[in-house]
Amino acid sequence: MPEVLSQNEVKRMIAAMSNLKHKCIISLLYSAGLRRSELLNLKISDIDSERMQIRIENAKGGKDRYTLLGKNVLEDLRQYYKKWRPQHYLIEGQNGGPYSGKSVVNVVKEAARRAKIQKNVVPHMLRHSFATHLLEDGVNLRQIQLLLGHNSTKTTEVYTHIANTSMKLIRNPLD
């Protein structure tokens, strides 16, 4: 079973980051359901602010897909772009090359530490949280499958086992 964070925990992680680039990293991983490699390969041209989408090219299995771009994330990305002026990759390292995967792990772990989250938080946990929260909010499993880039709904169905949707409908006998 994938481990997930609550929406509150994710928001605390984002709020805990004072570095705008690091805030964008956490926000993109979660709000777009990105894999770490997908984040690292994003180009400036992959952000479609008109359609509020992010294009993921050559993802796992060599597939392309579109995912969500949140309004708040877009605002942060605009501020980030003005400050950092990335040339090729959306999230670049200090010398203009690709940001390292290890640095992404460190950013996520530091955000969790600052947010006082006791779980061992890794970047992929934000992707699991994205899918689970969408399912809990009533988004169709097929739509979540497309956003995540899964070949089969069977892969996406794992989130039905951890979503709180049906549990919320059951009244505890002691309440």
Backbone as a chain_set.jsonl record, in Angstrom:
{"seq": "MPEVLSQNEVKRMIAAMSNLKHKCIISLLYSAGLRRSELLNLKISDIDSERMQIRIENAKGGKDRYTLLGKNVLEDLRQYYKKWRPQHYLIEGQNGGPYSGKSVVNVVKEAARRAKIQKNVVPHMLRHSFATHLLEDGVNLRQIQLLLGHNSTKTTEVYTHIANTSMKLIRNPLD", "coords": {"N": [[0.836, -1.196, 0.0], [0.595, 2.186, -0.883], [2.02, 4.895, 0.932], [0.513, 7.814, 2.178], [0.174, 11.394, 2.492], [-1.739, 13.705, 4.448], [-3.94, 16.297, 3.213], [-3.571, 18.574, 4.685], [-1.015, 18.136, 5.776], [0.557, 18.263, 3.441], [0.1, 20.918, 2.668], [1.253, 22.201, 4.851], [3.925, 21.485, 4.465], [4.517, 22.865, 2.075], [4.084, 25.506, 2.887], [6.113, 25.715, 4.741], [8.427, 26.165, 3.376], [10.752, 28.573, 2.598], [12.4, 29.159, 0.497], [11.842, 29.91, -2.777], [12.19, 28.324, -5.104], [12.351, 25.767, -3.989], [9.838, 25.602, -2.826], [8.287, 25.568, -5.165], [9.114, 23.113, -6.217], [8.074, 21.225, -4.361], [5.345, 21.863, -4.592], [4.805, 21.33, -7.335], [5.396, 18.561, -7.553], [3.363, 17.517, -5.949], [0.842, 18.816, -6.746], [0.606, 18.263, -9.432], [1.006, 15.619, -9.591], [3.503, 14.482, -10.176], [6.249, 12.355, -11.107], [9.559, 12.131, -9.779], [11.567, 12.162, -11.777], [10.102, 13.209, -13.906], [9.572, 15.809, -13.062], [12.2, 16.801, -13.035], [12.791, 16.786, -15.73], [11.137, 18.674, -16.854], [10.462, 21.34, -19.065], [10.535, 24.86, -19.701], [8.731, 25.462, -21.69], [6.856, 23.482, -21.343], [4.917, 24.281, -19.638], [1.693, 25.265, -19.761], [0.019, 27.921, -19.503], [-2.301, 29.049, -20.473], [-4.139, 26.974, -20.89], [-3.968, 25.855, -18.452], [-2.394, 23.608, -17.859], [0.137, 21.044, -17.651], [2.56, 19.748, -19.726], [3.814, 16.557, -20.004], [6.504, 15.066, -21.254], [7.716, 12.136, -22.833], [7.507, 10.34, -20.632], [7.439, 7.76, -18.079], [7.635, 4.668, -19.687], [7.817, 5.871, -22.102], [5.76, 7.56, -22.825], [3.666, 10.423, -23.543], [1.85, 12.947, -21.786], [-0.758, 14.998, -20.331], [-1.117, 16.999, -17.425], [-2.426, 18.518, -14.418], [-2.272, 22.074, -13.805], [-2.068, 24.127, -11.197], [-3.593, 27.224, -10.054], [-2.343, 28.675, -7.949], [0.164, 27.488, -7.994], [1.022, 28.25, -10.521], [1.274, 31.031, -10.145], [3.38, 31.078, -8.26], [5.343, 29.869, -9.858], [5.676, 31.839, -11.811], [6.787, 33.947, -10.311], [9.099, 32.628, -9.48], [10.336, 32.196, -11.974], [10.925, 34.826, -12.762], [12.805, 35.487, -10.834], [14.859, 33.449, -10.937], [15.353, 32.901, -13.629], [15.45, 30.495, -15.429], [17.028, 28.659, -18.082], [16.79, 26.361, -19.789], [15.738, 23.906, -18.583], [12.873, 23.776, -16.439], [13.208, 23.628, -13.652], [16.252, 24.281, -12.613], [19.676, 23.458, -11.86], [22.347, 25.036, -9.948], [24.29, 25.804, -11.835], [22.904, 26.038, -14.185], [22.333, 23.633, -15.414], [20.537, 20.463, -15.377], [18.569, 19.984, -12.436], [19.433, 18.073, -9.576], [18.378, 14.71, -8.802], [18.826, 13.792, -6.205], [18.94, 16.186, -4.819], [16.254, 16.957, -4.979], [15.087, 14.987, -3.36], [16.261, 15.735, -0.931], [15.134, 18.31, -0.585], [12.407, 17.674, -0.262], [12.492, 16.096, 2.061], [13.489, 17.973, 3.886], [11.404, 19.842, 3.872], [9.363, 18.297, 5.001], [10.469, 17.849, 7.521], [10.569, 20.489, 8.534], [7.84, 20.977, 8.586], [7.129, 19.414, 10.626], [6.444, 16.696, 10.317], [6.216, 13.351, 11.01], [6.543, 11.115, 9.445], [8.47, 9.157, 7.052], [9.071, 10.953, 4.553], [9.086, 10.942, 1.076], [9.758, 11.976, -2.349], [7.959, 10.557, -4.136], [5.808, 9.993, -2.532], [4.295, 12.266, -2.508], [3.121, 12.182, -5.02], [1.518, 9.886, -4.718], [-0.188, 10.906, -2.771], [-1.467, 12.995, -4.157], [-3.014, 11.499, -6.055], [-4.654, 10.011, -4.32], [-6.024, 12.028, -2.907], [-7.434, 13.253, -4.993], [-9.155, 11.157, -5.702], [-10.594, 10.912, -3.3], [-11.924, 13.314, -3.434], [-13.798, 12.789, -5.321], [-13.07, 12.509, -7.986], [-13.077, 10.825, -11.067], [-11.845, 7.515, -11.503], [-10.685, 6.793, -13.959], [-9.965, 9.288, -15.014], [-8.004, 10.02, -13.174], [-6.164, 8.011, -13.716], [-5.335, 8.8, -16.292], [-4.162, 11.298, -15.698], [-2.01, 10.475, -14.136], [-0.655, 8.901, -15.899], [-0.811, 6.151, -16.111], [-0.81, 2.892, -17.564], [-2.805, 1.017, -17.164], [-5.996, 0.722, -15.541], [-5.899, -0.881, -13.38], [-3.476, -0.429, -12.091], [-3.956, 2.098, -11.074], [-6.058, 1.616, -9.392], [-5.149, 0.893, -6.867], [-5.271, 3.069, -5.222], [-7.877, 3.216, -4.422], [-8.015, 1.623, -2.241], [-6.819, 3.012, -0.212], [-8.009, 5.436, -0.021], [-10.134, 7.664, 1.804], [-12.78, 7.834, 1.196], [-15.076, 5.975, 1.253], [-14.972, 5.293, 3.919], [-15.672, 7.578, 5.278], [-18.384, 7.602, 5.14], [-19.299, 5.822, 6.952], [-20.6, 5.471, 10.152], [-19.093, 5.638, 13.264], [-19.637, 3.273, 15.872], [-19.382, 4.22, 18.484], [-19.796, 6.907, 18.349]], "CA": [[0.0, 0.0, 0.0], [1.36, 3.434, -0.859], [1.793, 5.77, 2.084], [0.111, 9.142, 1.721], [0.089, 12.502, 3.43], [-3.028, 14.405, 4.425], [-3.862, 17.575, 2.506], [-3.017, 19.516, 5.647], [0.43, 17.906, 5.848], [1.156, 18.783, 2.213], [0.046, 22.383, 2.749], [2.263, 22.612, 5.842], [5.237, 21.35, 3.82], [4.676, 23.967, 1.12], [4.185, 26.743, 3.667], [7.36, 25.702, 5.51], [9.566, 26.453, 2.515], [10.962, 29.991, 2.301], [13.065, 29.207, -0.795], [10.785, 29.833, -3.793], [12.45, 27.161, -5.965], [11.995, 24.575, -3.211], [8.373, 25.621, -2.725], [7.779, 25.139, -6.474], [9.39, 21.685, -6.344], [7.062, 20.504, -3.563], [4.029, 22.14, -5.18], [4.672, 20.62, -8.612], [5.327, 17.117, -7.307], [2.038, 17.178, -5.405], [-0.351, 19.313, -7.449], [0.552, 17.7, -10.777], [1.2, 14.178, -9.484], [4.694, 14.164, -10.96], [7.383, 11.548, -10.663], [10.75, 12.966, -9.629], [12.217, 12.305, -13.089], [9.268, 14.085, -14.732], [9.846, 17.171, -12.585], [13.544, 17.191, -13.452], [12.829, 16.934, -17.193], [10.222, 19.723, -17.32], [11.026, 22.513, -19.721], [9.7, 26.054, -19.544], [7.671, 25.368, -22.699], [5.875, 22.469, -20.936], [3.895, 24.945, -18.822], [0.665, 25.886, -20.614], [-0.789, 28.733, -18.588], [-3.597, 29.321, -21.099], [-5.006, 25.812, -20.653], [-3.71, 25.445, -17.064], [-1.921, 22.23, -17.938], [1.565, 20.788, -17.775], [2.831, 18.656, -20.653], [4.869, 15.642, -19.568], [6.988, 14.383, -22.45], [8.587, 10.974, -22.694], [7.441, 9.871, -19.248], [7.658, 6.319, -17.926], [7.066, 3.942, -20.816], [7.972, 6.687, -23.308], [4.49, 8.202, -23.169], [3.414, 11.835, -23.247], [0.525, 13.169, -21.198], [-0.988, 16.301, -19.713], [-1.611, 16.965, -16.056], [-2.987, 19.769, -13.924], [-1.47, 23.203, -13.352], [-2.873, 24.906, -10.258], [-3.443, 28.688, -10.124], [-1.33, 29.1, -6.983], [1.449, 26.993, -8.482], [1.387, 29.118, -11.644], [1.754, 32.31, -9.584], [4.712, 30.826, -7.7], [6.254, 29.627, -10.974], [5.968, 33.133, -12.452], [7.743, 34.626, -9.434], [10.334, 31.853, -9.564], [10.951, 32.45, -13.276], [11.488, 36.182, -12.734], [13.967, 35.513, -9.939], [15.915, 32.499, -11.277], [15.575, 32.932, -15.075], [15.963, 29.239, -15.983], [17.239, 28.734, -19.529], [16.312, 25.188, -20.53], [14.844, 23.152, -17.694], [12.103, 24.637, -15.556], [13.935, 23.62, -12.378], [17.649, 24.077, -12.962], [20.692, 23.51, -10.823], [23.033, 26.327, -9.812], [25.056, 26.148, -13.033], [22.031, 26.04, -15.344], [22.029, 22.289, -15.875], [19.388, 19.873, -14.68], [18.583, 19.858, -10.982], [19.706, 16.656, -9.283], [17.35, 13.923, -8.121], [19.17, 13.768, -4.78], [18.533, 17.491, -4.272], [14.794, 16.915, -4.827], [14.843, 14.19, -2.153], [16.646, 16.559, 0.216], [14.137, 19.373, -0.446], [11.187, 17.065, 0.271], [12.757, 15.698, 3.447], [13.606, 19.198, 4.688], [10.05, 20.407, 3.998], [8.645, 17.456, 5.967], [11.053, 18.122, 8.84], [10.093, 21.816, 8.961], [6.397, 20.88, 8.824], [6.986, 18.53, 11.789], [5.801, 15.453, 9.896], [7.036, 12.258, 11.532], [6.698, 10.052, 8.443], [9.625, 9.226, 6.161], [8.473, 11.505, 3.344], [9.903, 10.91, -0.14], [9.02, 12.646, -3.429], [6.861, 9.774, -4.722], [4.676, 10.039, -1.605], [3.462, 13.397, -2.933], [2.338, 11.668, -6.165], [0.481, 9.027, -4.137], [-1.131, 11.783, -2.063], [-2.224, 13.647, -5.223], [-4.01, 10.564, -6.584], [-5.595, 9.668, -3.248], [-6.868, 13.191, -2.612], [-8.373, 13.408, -6.111], [-10.163, 10.103, -5.556], [-11.435, 11.292, -2.157], [-12.749, 14.445, -3.855], [-14.794, 12.332, -6.28], [-12.588, 12.458, -9.37], [-13.22, 9.509, -11.689], [-10.614, 6.723, -11.532], [-10.126, 6.866, -15.321], [-9.305, 10.587, -15.142], [-6.784, 9.946, -12.363], [-5.263, 7.162, -14.498], [-4.769, 9.624, -17.362], [-3.284, 12.308, -15.105], [-0.802, 9.815, -13.647], [0.021, 8.238, -17.013], [-0.82, 4.695, -15.941], [-1.324, 2.117, -18.702], [-3.973, 0.24, -16.78], [-6.722, 1.189, -14.359], [-5.499, -1.762, -12.264], [-2.4, 0.27, -11.38], [-4.549, 3.244, -10.385], [-7.034, 1.131, -8.411], [-4.553, 0.757, -5.536], [-5.665, 4.24, -4.434], [-9.213, 3.004, -3.847], [-7.828, 0.924, -0.968], [-6.326, 3.917, 0.828], [-8.84, 6.649, 0.036], [-11.08, 7.728, 2.916], [-14.11, 8.123, 0.667], [-16.135, 5.123, 1.799], [-14.875, 5.286, 5.385], [-16.35, 8.774, 5.785], [-19.824, 7.351, 5.144], [-19.616, 4.881, 8.034], [-20.61, 6.107, 11.469], [-18.479, 4.817, 14.301], [-20.68, 2.935, 16.844], [-19.245, 4.982, 19.731], [-20.142, 8.326, 18.13]], "C": [[0.874, 1.25, 0.0], [1.026, 4.239, 0.391], [1.49, 7.162, 1.557], [0.136, 10.139, 2.873], [-1.324, 13.062, 3.384], [-2.844, 15.702, 3.63], [-3.247, 18.635, 3.418], [-1.5, 19.371, 5.749], [1.139, 18.466, 4.614], [1.188, 20.306, 2.259], [1.066, 22.921, 3.748], [3.671, 22.528, 5.254], [5.506, 22.516, 2.876], [4.892, 25.279, 1.872], [5.51, 26.851, 4.422], [8.575, 26.124, 4.68], [9.657, 27.949, 2.193], [11.656, 30.175, 0.948], [12.016, 28.947, -1.881], [10.965, 28.63, -4.724], [12.018, 25.88, -5.255], [10.479, 24.465, -3.033], [7.739, 25.13, -4.039], [7.989, 23.644, -6.685], [8.332, 20.872, -5.61], [5.687, 20.653, -4.214], [3.81, 21.374, -6.476], [4.566, 19.113, -8.418], [3.925, 16.713, -6.858], [0.907, 17.563, -6.358], [-0.48, 18.793, -8.876], [0.743, 16.184, -10.76], [2.431, 13.696, -10.233], [5.604, 13.149, -10.283], [8.58, 12.494, -10.573], [11.424, 13.21, -10.987], [11.425, 13.238, -14.007], [9.478, 15.543, -14.344], [11.19, 17.652, -13.137], [13.65, 17.431, -14.954], [11.89, 18.007, -17.732], [10.995, 20.878, -17.95], [10.046, 23.675, -19.531], [8.499, 25.963, -20.49], [6.612, 24.32, -22.354], [4.751, 23.062, -20.082], [2.938, 25.683, -19.753], [-0.291, 26.652, -19.71], [-2.151, 29.1, -19.171], [-4.592, 28.207, -20.79], [-4.881, 25.273, -19.234], [-3.353, 23.959, -17.004], [-0.401, 22.198, -18.009], [1.725, 19.593, -18.709], [4.012, 17.849, -20.103], [5.276, 14.863, -20.806], [7.869, 13.203, -22.074], [8.665, 10.494, -21.238], [7.71, 8.373, -19.204], [6.936, 5.58, -19.059], [7.132, 4.733, -22.106], [6.731, 7.437, -23.728], [4.498, 9.69, -22.834], [2.031, 11.942, -22.629], [0.439, 14.611, -20.728], [-1.474, 16.08, -18.298], [-1.997, 18.376, -15.648], [-1.927, 20.814, -13.576], [-2.375, 24.067, -12.476], [-2.593, 26.401, -10.364], [-2.349, 29.184, -9.176], [0.064, 28.67, -7.421], [1.936, 27.877, -9.628], [1.929, 30.454, -11.138], [3.148, 32.161, -9.004], [5.736, 30.61, -8.811], [6.618, 30.925, -11.692], [6.979, 33.929, -11.626], [9.111, 33.945, -9.504], [11.061, 32.16, -10.868], [11.613, 33.831, -13.3], [12.765, 36.236, -11.914], [15.134, 34.67, -10.469], [16.26, 32.474, -12.759], [16.158, 31.622, -15.636], [16.03, 29.323, -17.508], [16.611, 27.578, -20.291], [15.295, 24.395, -19.708], [14.094, 24.12, -16.795], [12.792, 24.757, -14.199], [15.387, 23.278, -12.692], [18.536, 24.114, -11.728], [21.388, 24.859, -10.843], [23.772, 26.753, -11.076], [24.22, 26.071, -14.305], [21.701, 24.672, -15.907], [20.822, 21.738, -15.14], [19.614, 19.798, -13.167], [18.783, 18.382, -10.666], [18.541, 15.992, -8.542], [17.577, 13.886, -6.624], [18.765, 15.082, -4.113], [17.021, 17.554, -4.065], [14.432, 16.133, -3.565], [15.143, 15.025, -0.917], [15.636, 17.682, 0.476], [12.869, 18.827, 0.201], [11.372, 16.695, 1.74], [12.857, 16.918, 4.367], [12.234, 19.846, 4.896], [9.245, 19.621, 5.031], [9.152, 17.715, 7.386], [10.543, 19.461, 9.383], [8.611, 21.814, 9.287], [6.069, 19.955, 9.995], [6.171, 17.268, 11.478], [6.741, 14.307, 10.275], [7.28, 11.135, 10.532], [7.989, 10.249, 7.651], [9.116, 9.663, 4.779], [9.502, 11.5, 2.21], [9.084, 11.544, -1.277], [7.821, 11.867, -3.961], [5.625, 9.751, -3.817], [3.741, 11.202, -1.96], [2.597, 13.005, -4.127], [1.208, 10.772, -5.672], [-0.597, 9.873, -3.455], [-2.038, 12.508, -3.055], [-3.352, 12.738, -5.706], [-5.069, 10.237, -5.544], [-6.545, 10.823, -2.967], [-7.859, 13.465, -3.744], [-9.5, 12.392, -6.001], [-11.129, 10.443, -4.421], [-12.354, 12.458, -2.5], [-13.73, 14.083, -4.969], [-14.349, 12.31, -7.73], [-12.633, 11.011, -9.849], [-11.86, 8.81, -11.79], [-9.926, 6.785, -12.898], [-9.402, 8.195, -15.526], [-7.996, 10.609, -14.356], [-5.736, 9.113, -13.096], [-4.57, 7.982, -15.582], [-3.799, 10.664, -16.815], [-1.96, 11.707, -14.646], [-0.006, 9.146, -14.763], [0.121, 6.733, -16.848], [-1.395, 4.021, -17.185], [-2.669, 1.488, -18.385], [-4.668, 0.859, -15.571], [-6.374, 0.329, -13.144], [-4.406, -1.089, -11.427], [-2.971, 1.405, -10.538], [-5.483, 2.795, -9.267], [-6.468, 0.962, -7.008], [-4.992, 1.918, -4.635], [-7.069, 4.092, -3.845], [-9.107, 2.322, -2.489], [-7.367, 1.852, 0.148], [-7.138, 5.199, 0.938], [-9.854, 6.541, 1.162], [-12.53, 7.852, 2.474], [-15.2, 7.283, 1.314], [-16.125, 5.11, 3.322], [-15.619, 6.468, 5.998], [-17.862, 8.559, 5.914], [-20.26, 6.448, 6.301], [-19.523, 5.599, 9.377], [-20.012, 5.137, 12.487], [-19.524, 4.523, 15.369], [-20.552, 3.692, 18.171], [-19.597, 6.451, 19.575], [-21.614, 8.577, 18.257]], "O": [[1.799, 1.356, 0.805], [-0.118, 4.256, 0.844], [2.123, 7.634, 0.612], [0.122, 9.775, 4.048], [-2.024, 12.906, 2.384], [-1.717, 16.145, 3.407], [-2.489, 19.491, 2.961], [-0.781, 20.369, 5.802], [2.203, 19.074, 4.732], [2.204, 20.915, 1.922], [1.671, 23.969, 3.522], [4.509, 23.391, 5.512], [6.597, 23.087, 2.881], [5.778, 26.063, 1.53], [5.974, 27.954, 4.709], [9.636, 26.409, 5.236], [8.748, 28.517, 1.588], [11.518, 31.224, 0.32], [11.382, 27.893, -1.899], [9.982, 27.985, -5.091], [11.39, 25.011, -5.86], [9.914, 23.372, -3.085], [6.772, 24.369, -4.02], [7.135, 22.977, -7.269], [7.758, 19.939, -6.173], [4.957, 19.673, -4.367], [2.73, 20.824, -6.691], [3.735, 18.462, -9.052], [3.372, 15.713, -7.315], [0.101, 16.712, -6.735], [-1.556, 18.872, -9.468], [0.652, 15.537, -11.803], [2.413, 12.632, -10.851], [5.71, 13.096, -9.058], [8.601, 13.539, -11.223], [11.805, 14.339, -11.3], [12.013, 13.975, -14.798], [9.552, 16.413, -15.211], [11.301, 18.769, -13.641], [14.504, 18.195, -15.402], [11.846, 18.233, -18.941], [12.025, 21.322, -17.443], [8.87, 23.468, -19.233], [7.386, 26.344, -20.128], [5.57, 24.269, -23.008], [3.744, 22.398, -19.837], [3.336, 26.616, -20.45], [-1.278, 26.106, -19.217], [-3.067, 29.431, -18.419], [-5.75, 28.472, -20.467], [-5.596, 24.347, -18.852], [-3.912, 23.182, -16.23], [0.25, 23.177, -18.371], [1.101, 18.552, -18.507], [5.064, 18.4, -19.782], [4.486, 14.09, -21.347], [8.656, 13.264, -21.13], [9.749, 10.276, -20.696], [8.16, 7.789, -20.19], [5.768, 5.846, -19.342], [6.562, 4.312, -23.112], [6.644, 7.906, -24.863], [5.237, 10.148, -21.962], [1.149, 11.13, -22.91], [1.427, 15.344, -20.728], [-2.156, 15.098, -18.007], [-1.904, 19.312, -16.442], [-0.835, 20.484, -13.114], [-3.334, 24.665, -12.964], [-1.486, 26.803, -10.722], [-1.525, 30.016, -9.557], [1.032, 29.408, -7.238], [3.118, 28.212, -9.7], [2.933, 30.951, -11.649], [4.008, 33.014, -9.224], [6.862, 31.101, -8.727], [7.756, 31.087, -12.135], [7.913, 34.514, -12.174], [10.145, 34.609, -9.578], [12.275, 32.364, -10.865], [12.728, 33.981, -13.799], [13.702, 36.953, -12.264], [16.277, 35.127, -10.452], [17.363, 32.062, -13.118], [17.227, 31.631, -16.246], [15.199, 29.973, -18.142], [15.973, 27.786, -21.322], [14.139, 24.242, -20.105], [14.625, 25.169, -16.429], [12.94, 25.856, -13.664], [15.712, 22.131, -12.999], [18.2, 24.711, -10.705], [21.06, 25.724, -11.655], [23.87, 27.947, -11.356], [24.779, 26.041, -15.401], [20.86, 24.565, -16.801], [20.165, 22.448, -14.379], [20.732, 19.574, -12.703], [18.336, 17.526, -11.429], [17.826, 16.628, -7.768], [16.621, 13.943, -5.851], [18.301, 15.086, -2.973], [16.554, 18.138, -3.087], [13.577, 16.561, -2.79], [14.366, 15.026, 0.038], [15.318, 17.972, 1.629], [12.318, 19.447, 1.11], [10.496, 16.958, 2.564], [12.364, 16.893, 5.495], [11.943, 20.344, 5.983], [8.529, 20.208, 5.841], [8.368, 17.792, 8.332], [10.138, 19.557, 10.541], [8.164, 22.558, 10.16], [4.902, 19.735, 10.321], [5.33, 16.838, 12.268], [7.914, 14.304, 9.904], [8.145, 10.288, 10.758], [8.531, 11.352, 7.584], [8.773, 8.826, 3.944], [10.624, 11.983, 2.361], [7.861, 11.638, -1.181], [6.77, 12.456, -4.213], [4.515, 9.515, -4.293], [2.533, 11.121, -1.735], [1.455, 13.452, -4.233], [0.075, 10.879, -6.143], [-1.786, 9.573, -3.561], [-3.242, 12.625, -2.823], [-4.509, 13.155, -5.761], [-6.257, 10.191, -5.861], [-7.747, 10.611, -2.807], [-8.995, 13.864, -3.489], [-10.668, 12.732, -6.188], [-12.341, 10.281, -4.564], [-13.438, 12.585, -1.93], [-14.416, 14.954, -5.504], [-15.174, 12.111, -8.621], [-12.27, 10.091, -9.116], [-10.853, 9.436, -12.122], [-8.697, 6.825, -12.966], [-8.338, 8.229, -16.145], [-6.997, 11.156, -14.823], [-4.556, 9.462, -13.1], [-3.358, 7.871, -15.77], [-2.736, 10.89, -17.394], [-0.913, 12.346, -14.75], [1.179, 8.856, -14.597], [1.035, 6.107, -17.384], [-2.348, 4.518, -17.786], [-3.559, 1.434, -19.233], [-4.026, 1.44, -14.696], [-6.538, 0.768, -12.005], [-4.417, -1.174, -10.199], [-2.518, 1.642, -9.418], [-5.677, 3.525, -8.295], [-7.233, 0.894, -6.046], [-5.073, 1.76, -3.417], [-7.41, 4.771, -2.876], [-10.02, 2.433, -1.671], [-7.506, 1.522, 1.326], [-6.97, 5.962, 1.889], [-10.372, 5.459, 1.442], [-13.421, 7.965, 3.317], [-16.154, 7.831, 1.867], [-17.171, 4.931, 3.945], [-16.136, 6.37, 7.111], [-18.533, 9.239, 6.69], [-21.451, 6.33, 6.589], [-18.522, 6.24, 9.698], [-20.389, 3.967, 12.55], [-20.251, 5.437, 15.756], [-21.531, 3.791, 18.911], [-19.688, 7.171, 20.57], [-22.062, 9.713, 18.102]]}, "num_chains": 1, "name": "protein.A"}
